Amino acid sequence: MFAYFGCLMALALLTPGPAFAYVGPGLGLGAIASFFSLVGAVLFGILGFAWYPLKRLIRRFRTKTSDDEPT
């Protein structure tokens, strides 16, 4: 049933229809910039959550190597 619904939705999305709208260059560039800003914000959010544990891990490895070496 789900596969049938998925195929039906894919067919509906891939069937072209008339578009009674005009997207000018200003609106088009604004929409593209908004999309890239949203993608960048999500990526930076994921990076922000992953950065702190990675930083602690790197610091832990650096202190182990500096403790092992005689000065």
N, C-alpha and C positions, 0 to 999 in steps of 0.2 A: 504494500500500500504506500509506504513512504517512498519507494523507488518510483512508483507511478506518479506521485505528487511532485517529486523532484524533477522528473522528466517533463512534466507538464509546466512547471515553473520555468525551467530552462528554455523550453520552447516559447513560452510567453515572453520571456526577456529577450530572446534572440530574434523575435519577429519584429521587423521594423514597422513603425507607424508614423503617420505624419506628425511633424512637430510644428505647431503654430506659435513659434516663439523666436525671438531674435536675441542672441547673446552677443552684445557688443564687446569690443576689445577691453573696455574698462571693467565690465562685469566678469568677463572671462578670466582676465589676469587676476582680478580680486579673488575669484573662486579658486583658481589654481594656487595662489599664495596662501589662502586660508587652509586648503587641503594640506599643503606642505608644512604649514605651521602646526597643524594638528598632529601630523605624523611626527614632526620633530619633537613636539611636547611629549608625546607618548614615549618616544625613544629616550629622551632625556629623563623622563620619569623612571623608566626601567633601569637606565644606567645609574640613576641616583640611588635606587634601592640596592643595586648590586655593587656599587662602588665602596661603600663602607666596609662590608665583609672582606672584599678583595684587598682593601687598604690594610686592614688588620692582619690578613694572611701574609701580605708582603712584608709588613713590619715585623711579624713573628719570624719569618725566614731570615731577614736581615740581622736581627738580633742574635739568632742562633749562629750564623756564620761569623759574626764579629766576636762572639764569646768563645768560639772554638779556636780562633787564630790568636797566637801569642803576640803581644805587642812589645 
